[in-house]
Structures are given as C-alpha cells and as structure tokens.
Amino acid sequence: MKYRILLDLKDQLFTAVDINDSNKFGNGTTIQQAIDNLKKQAA
C-alpha cells in the first residue's frame, strides 16, 4: 500500500492517506498509529 503522511500542526495529529483512494485514511498521534489505522480501514 502506498500512502502519504500529513501533519496537522494545530492538533499535532498525523494522517496517513491512501494515494489511490483519498477516502481511506487513518489518524494518530504518531506516524505509525496513523499508518496502522489506515491499514485497519483498508481491510
């Protein structure tokens, strides 16, 4: 899976977004949490 990482500086929240489907994303306080949440949603 390919994804991009975004960082919301205001809330200090990372977002991992699937580059093939922007409706699939995961949030987390760390990059790894965001990726794990994205993978859970994609499954």
C-alpha distance matrix in Angstrom:
0.0 3.8 6.5 10.2 12.8 16.2 19.3 22.2 25.1 27.6 25.9 24.1 20.9 17.3 14.8 11.0 10.2 7.3 8.5 8.9 10.8 12.7 14.2 11.3 11.9 13.1 16.2 17.8 20.5 18.4 15.0 14.1 15.4 13.5 10.1 11.6 13.0 9.9 8.5 12.1 12.3 9.5 11.3
3.8 0.0 3.8 7.1 10.2 13.6 17.0 20.0 22.8 25.5 24.3 22.4 19.5 15.8 13.3 9.6 8.5 6.1 6.1 7.8 10.2 11.4 13.8 11.5 11.5 13.0 15.7 17.4 19.8 17.6 14.0 14.0 15.7 13.2 10.3 12.9 14.0 10.7 10.6 14.3 14.1 11.7 14.2
6.5 3.8 0.0 3.8 6.7 9.9 13.3 16.2 19.2 21.8 20.6 18.9 15.9 12.3 9.7 6.1 5.2 4.4 5.0 8.1 9.4 9.3 11.9 9.7 8.8 10.3 12.5 14.4 16.8 14.9 11.4 12.2 13.5 10.5 8.3 11.6 12.1 8.9 10.2 13.6 13.0 11.5 14.6
10.2 7.1 3.8 0.0 3.8 6.7 10.3 13.3 16.0 18.8 18.1 16.3 13.8 10.3 8.1 5.6 5.3 6.7 6.5 10.2 11.1 9.8 12.7 11.2 9.5 10.7 11.9 13.6 15.5 13.8 10.4 12.3 13.6 10.5 9.5 13.2 13.4 10.8 12.8 16.0 15.2 14.4 17.7
12.8 10.2 6.7 3.8 0.0 3.8 6.8 10.1 12.7 15.5 14.8 12.7 10.4 6.8 5.6 4.6 6.5 9.2 9.9 13.5 13.8 11.8 14.1 12.5 9.7 9.7 9.7 10.8 12.1 10.6 7.5 10.2 11.4 8.4 8.6 12.3 12.4 10.8 13.3 16.0 15.6 15.7 18.9
16.2 13.6 9.9 6.7 3.8 0.0 3.8 6.7 9.4 12.1 11.8 10.2 8.3 5.6 5.0 6.4 7.9 11.3 11.9 15.5 15.0 12.2 14.3 13.4 10.4 10.4 9.4 10.6 11.5 11.0 9.1 12.4 12.7 9.6 11.1 14.5 13.9 12.6 15.8 17.9 17.1 17.7 21.0
19.3 17.0 13.3 10.3 6.8 3.8 0.0 3.8 5.9 8.8 8.6 6.7 5.8 4.6 6.3 9.0 11.2 14.8 15.7 19.2 18.5 15.5 17.1 16.2 12.8 11.8 9.6 9.8 9.5 9.7 9.0 12.6 12.7 10.3 12.6 15.6 15.0 14.6 17.9 19.6 19.0 20.3 23.3
22.2 20.0 16.2 13.3 10.1 6.7 3.8 0.0 3.8 5.5 5.7 5.4 5.2 6.3 7.9 11.3 13.1 16.9 18.0 21.1 19.9 16.5 17.5 17.2 13.9 12.9 10.1 10.6 10.1 11.5 11.8 15.2 14.4 12.2 15.1 17.7 16.3 16.3 19.9 21.0 20.1 21.8 24.9
25.1 22.8 19.2 16.0 12.7 9.4 5.9 3.8 0.0 3.8 5.6 4.9 7.1 8.8 11.3 14.5 16.6 20.3 21.2 24.5 23.5 20.2 21.3 20.9 17.5 16.3 13.2 12.8 11.3 12.6 13.4 17.0 16.5 14.9 17.8 20.3 19.3 19.6 23.0 24.2 23.6 25.3 28.3
27.6 25.5 21.8 18.8 15.5 12.1 8.8 5.5 3.8 0.0 3.8 5.7 8.0 10.9 13.0 16.6 18.5 22.3 23.4 26.5 25.0 21.5 22.1 22.0 18.7 17.3 14.1 13.8 12.3 14.5 15.9 19.2 18.0 16.5 19.9 21.9 20.4 21.0 24.6 25.2 24.4 26.5 29.5
25.9 24.3 20.6 18.1 14.8 11.8 8.6 5.7 5.6 3.8 0.0 3.8 5.4 8.9 11.2 15.0 17.2 20.9 22.7 25.6 23.9 20.5 20.6 20.1 16.7 14.8 11.2 10.6 9.2 12.0 13.9 16.8 15.1 13.9 17.5 19.1 17.4 18.5 22.0 22.3 21.7 24.1 26.8
24.1 22.4 18.9 16.3 12.7 10.2 6.7 5.4 4.9 5.7 3.8 0.0 3.8 6.8 10.0 13.4 16.2 19.9 21.6 24.8 23.5 20.4 21.0 19.9 16.3 14.1 10.5 9.1 6.8 9.0 10.8 13.9 12.9 12.0 15.4 17.2 16.2 17.4 20.6 21.3 21.2 23.4 25.9
20.9 19.5 15.9 13.8 10.4 8.3 5.8 5.2 7.1 8.0 5.4 3.8 0.0 3.8 6.6 10.1 12.9 16.6 18.6 21.6 20.2 17.2 17.6 16.3 12.6 10.3 6.7 5.8 5.1 7.4 8.7 11.5 10.0 8.6 12.2 13.9 12.6 13.7 17.0 17.6 17.4 19.6 22.2
17.3 15.8 12.3 10.3 6.8 5.6 4.6 6.3 8.8 10.9 8.9 6.8 3.8 0.0 3.8 6.7 9.9 13.4 15.3 18.5 17.5 14.9 15.7 14.0 10.3 8.3 5.6 5.4 5.9 6.2 5.8 9.0 8.3 6.1 9.0 11.5 10.8 11.1 14.3 15.6 15.5 17.1 19.8
14.8 13.3 9.7 8.1 5.6 5.0 6.3 7.9 11.3 13.0 11.2 10.0 6.6 3.8 0.0 3.8 6.3 10.0 12.1 15.0 13.8 11.1 12.0 10.4 6.7 5.6 4.5 6.6 8.8 9.0 7.5 9.9 9.0 5.5 7.9 10.6 9.2 8.5 12.0 13.5 12.7 14.1 17.2
11.0 9.6 6.1 5.6 4.6 6.4 9.0 11.3 14.5 16.6 15.0 13.4 10.1 6.7 3.8 0.0 3.8 6.8 9.2 12.1 11.4 9.6 10.9 8.6 5.5 5.3 6.5 8.6 11.2 10.2 7.6 9.1 9.0 5.4 5.6 8.9 8.3 6.3 9.4 11.7 11.1 11.5 14.7
10.2 8.5 5.2 5.3 6.5 7.9 11.2 13.1 16.6 18.5 17.2 16.2 12.9 9.9 6.3 3.8 0.0 3.8 6.1 8.7 7.8 5.9 7.8 6.1 4.4 6.7 8.9 11.8 14.7 14.0 11.3 12.6 12.5 8.8 8.4 11.3 10.2 7.2 10.0 12.4 10.8 10.5 14.1
7.3 6.1 4.4 6.7 9.2 11.3 14.8 16.9 20.3 22.3 20.9 19.9 16.6 13.4 10.0 6.8 3.8 0.0 3.8 5.5 5.4 5.6 7.7 5.7 6.2 9.0 12.0 14.7 17.8 16.7 13.7 14.3 14.5 11.2 9.6 12.0 11.3 7.7 9.2 12.0 10.3 8.7 12.3
8.5 6.1 5.0 6.5 9.9 11.9 15.7 18.0 21.2 23.4 22.7 21.6 18.6 15.3 12.1 9.2 6.1 3.8 0.0 3.8 5.7 6.2 9.5 8.8 9.5 12.4 15.0 17.7 20.3 19.1 15.9 16.9 17.6 14.2 12.6 15.4 15.0 11.4 12.8 15.8 14.1 12.1 15.6
8.9 7.8 8.1 10.2 13.5 15.5 19.2 21.1 24.5 26.5 25.6 24.8 21.6 18.5 15.0 12.1 8.7 5.5 3.8 0.0 3.8 6.5 9.1 8.8 10.8 14.1 17.2 20.2 23.2 22.1 18.9 19.5 19.9 16.6 14.8 17.0 16.4 12.6 13.4 16.0 13.9 11.3 14.5
10.8 10.2 9.4 11.1 13.8 15.0 18.5 19.9 23.5 25.0 23.9 23.5 20.2 17.5 13.8 11.4 7.8 5.4 5.7 3.8 0.0 3.8 5.4 5.8 8.6 12.2 15.4 18.7 21.9 21.5 18.8 19.3 19.0 15.7 14.4 16.3 14.9 11.2 12.6 14.5 11.7 9.8 13.3
12.7 11.4 9.3 9.8 11.8 12.2 15.5 16.5 20.2 21.5 20.5 20.4 17.2 14.9 11.1 9.6 5.9 5.6 6.2 6.5 3.8 0.0 3.8 5.3 6.8 10.5 13.1 16.6 19.6 19.6 17.2 18.3 17.7 14.1 13.8 16.0 14.1 10.8 13.2 14.9 12.0 11.2 15.0
14.2 13.8 11.9 12.7 14.1 14.3 17.1 17.5 21.3 22.1 20.6 21.0 17.6 15.7 12.0 10.9 7.8 7.7 9.5 9.1 5.4 3.8 0.0 3.8 6.3 9.9 12.6 16.3 19.7 20.1 18.2 19.0 17.7 14.3 14.3 15.7 13.1 10.3 12.7 13.4 10.0 9.9 13.4
11.3 11.5 9.7 11.2 12.5 13.4 16.2 17.2 20.9 22.0 20.1 19.9 16.3 14.0 10.4 8.6 6.1 5.7 8.8 8.8 5.8 5.3 3.8 0.0 3.8 7.1 10.5 14.0 17.5 17.6 15.5 15.8 14.6 11.4 10.9 12.1 9.8 6.7 8.9 9.8 6.7 6.6 10.3
11.9 11.5 8.8 9.5 9.7 10.4 12.8 13.9 17.5 18.7 16.7 16.3 12.6 10.3 6.7 5.5 4.4 6.2 9.5 10.8 8.6 6.8 6.3 3.8 0.0 3.8 6.9 10.4 13.8 14.0 12.1 12.8 11.4 8.0 8.3 9.9 7.5 4.9 8.4 9.5 7.3 8.3 11.7
13.1 13.0 10.3 10.7 9.7 10.4 11.8 12.9 16.3 17.3 14.8 14.1 10.3 8.3 5.6 5.3 6.7 9.0 12.4 14.1 12.2 10.5 9.9 7.1 3.8 0.0 3.8 6.9 10.5 10.9 9.7 10.0 8.0 4.9 6.3 7.4 4.6 4.0 7.7 8.3 7.3 9.4 12.1
16.2 15.7 12.5 11.9 9.7 9.4 9.6 10.1 13.2 14.1 11.2 10.5 6.7 5.6 4.5 6.5 8.9 12.0 15.0 17.2 15.4 13.1 12.6 10.5 6.9 3.8 0.0 3.8 7.2 8.4 8.4 9.5 7.0 4.4 7.7 8.8 6.4 7.4 10.9 11.1 10.7 13.1 15.6
17.8 17.4 14.4 13.6 10.8 10.6 9.8 10.6 12.8 13.8 10.6 9.1 5.8 5.4 6.6 8.6 11.8 14.7 17.7 20.2 18.7 16.6 16.3 14.0 10.4 6.9 3.8 0.0 3.8 5.3 6.7 7.6 4.8 4.3 8.0 8.7 7.4 9.6 12.3 12.5 13.1 15.5 17.5
20.5 19.8 16.8 15.5 12.1 11.5 9.5 10.1 11.3 12.3 9.2 6.8 5.1 5.9 8.8 11.2 14.7 17.8 20.3 23.2 21.9 19.6 19.7 17.5 13.8 10.5 7.2 3.8 0.0 3.8 6.9 8.5 6.6 7.2 10.7 11.4 11.0 13.1 15.6 15.9 16.8 19.1 21.0
18.4 17.6 14.9 13.8 10.6 11.0 9.7 11.5 12.6 14.5 12.0 9.0 7.4 6.2 9.0 10.2 14.0 16.7 19.1 22.1 21.5 19.6 20.1 17.6 14.0 10.9 8.4 5.3 3.8 0.0 3.8 5.4 5.2 6.4 8.8 10.0 10.7 12.5 14.4 15.5 16.8 18.6 20.3
15.0 14.0 11.4 10.4 7.5 9.1 9.0 11.8 13.4 15.9 13.9 10.8 8.7 5.8 7.5 7.6 11.3 13.7 15.9 18.9 18.8 17.2 18.2 15.5 12.1 9.7 8.4 6.7 6.9 3.8 0.0 3.8 5.5 5.1 6.3 8.6 9.9 10.6 12.4 14.4 15.5 16.6 18.6
14.1 14.0 12.2 12.3 10.2 12.4 12.6 15.2 17.0 19.2 16.8 13.9 11.5 9.0 9.9 9.1 12.6 14.3 16.9 19.5 19.3 18.3 19.0 15.8 12.8 10.0 9.5 7.6 8.5 5.4 3.8 0.0 3.8 5.4 5.1 6.1 8.5 9.8 10.5 12.3 14.3 15.3 16.6
15.4 15.7 13.5 13.6 11.4 12.7 12.7 14.4 16.5 18.0 15.1 12.9 10.0 8.3 9.0 9.0 12.5 14.5 17.6 19.9 19.0 17.7 17.7 14.6 11.4 8.0 7.0 4.8 6.6 5.2 5.5 3.8 0.0 3.8 5.5 5.1 6.1 8.5 9.9 10.5 12.3 14.2 15.5
13.5 13.2 10.5 10.5 8.4 9.6 10.3 12.2 14.9 16.5 13.9 12.0 8.6 6.1 5.5 5.4 8.8 11.2 14.2 16.6 15.7 14.1 14.3 11.4 8.0 4.9 4.4 4.3 7.2 6.4 5.1 5.4 3.8 0.0 3.8 5.5 5.2 6.2 8.7 9.9 10.7 12.3 14.5
10.1 10.3 8.3 9.5 8.6 11.1 12.6 15.1 17.8 19.9 17.5 15.4 12.2 9.0 7.9 5.6 8.4 9.6 12.6 14.8 14.4 13.8 14.3 10.9 8.3 6.3 7.7 8.0 10.7 8.8 6.3 5.1 5.5 3.8 0.0 3.8 5.4 5.0 6.2 8.7 10.0 10.5 12.4
11.6 12.9 11.6 13.2 12.3 14.5 15.6 17.7 20.3 21.9 19.1 17.2 13.9 11.5 10.6 8.9 11.3 12.0 15.4 17.0 16.3 16.0 15.7 12.1 9.9 7.4 8.8 8.7 11.4 10.0 8.6 6.1 5.1 5.5 3.8 0.0 3.8 5.4 5.1 6.3 8.8 9.9 10.8
13.0 14.0 12.1 13.4 12.4 13.9 15.0 16.3 19.3 20.4 17.4 16.2 12.6 10.8 9.2 8.3 10.2 11.3 15.0 16.4 14.9 14.1 13.1 9.8 7.5 4.6 6.4 7.4 11.0 10.7 9.9 8.5 6.1 5.2 5.4 3.8 0.0 3.8 5.4 5.1 6.3 8.7 10.1
9.9 10.7 8.9 10.8 10.8 12.6 14.6 16.3 19.6 21.0 18.5 17.4 13.7 11.1 8.5 6.3 7.2 7.7 11.4 12.6 11.2 10.8 10.3 6.7 4.9 4.0 7.4 9.6 13.1 12.5 10.6 9.8 8.5 6.2 5.0 5.4 3.8 0.0 3.8 5.4 5.2 6.2 8.7
8.5 10.6 10.2 12.8 13.3 15.8 17.9 19.9 23.0 24.6 22.0 20.6 17.0 14.3 12.0 9.4 10.0 9.2 12.8 13.4 12.6 13.2 12.7 8.9 8.4 7.7 10.9 12.3 15.6 14.4 12.4 10.5 9.9 8.7 6.2 5.1 5.4 3.8 0.0 3.8 5.4 5.0 6.2
12.1 14.3 13.6 16.0 16.0 17.9 19.6 21.0 24.2 25.2 22.3 21.3 17.6 15.6 13.5 11.7 12.4 12.0 15.8 16.0 14.5 14.9 13.4 9.8 9.5 8.3 11.1 12.5 15.9 15.5 14.4 12.3 10.5 9.9 8.7 6.3 5.1 5.4 3.8 0.0 3.8 5.5 5.4
12.3 14.1 13.0 15.2 15.6 17.1 19.0 20.1 23.6 24.4 21.7 21.2 17.4 15.5 12.7 11.1 10.8 10.3 14.1 13.9 11.7 12.0 10.0 6.7 7.3 7.3 10.7 13.1 16.8 16.8 15.5 14.3 12.3 10.7 10.0 8.8 6.3 5.2 5.4 3.8 0.0 3.8 5.5
9.5 11.7 11.5 14.4 15.7 17.7 20.3 21.8 25.3 26.5 24.1 23.4 19.6 17.1 14.1 11.5 10.5 8.7 12.1 11.3 9.8 11.2 9.9 6.6 8.3 9.4 13.1 15.5 19.1 18.6 16.6 15.3 14.2 12.3 10.5 9.9 8.7 6.2 5.0 5.5 3.8 0.0 3.8
11.3 14.2 14.6 17.7 18.9 21.0 23.3 24.9 28.3 29.5 26.8 25.9 22.2 19.8 17.2 14.7 14.1 12.3 15.6 14.5 13.3 15.0 13.4 10.3 11.7 12.1 15.6 17.5 21.0 20.3 18.6 16.6 15.5 14.5 12.4 10.8 10.1 8.7 6.2 5.4 5.5 3.8 0.0
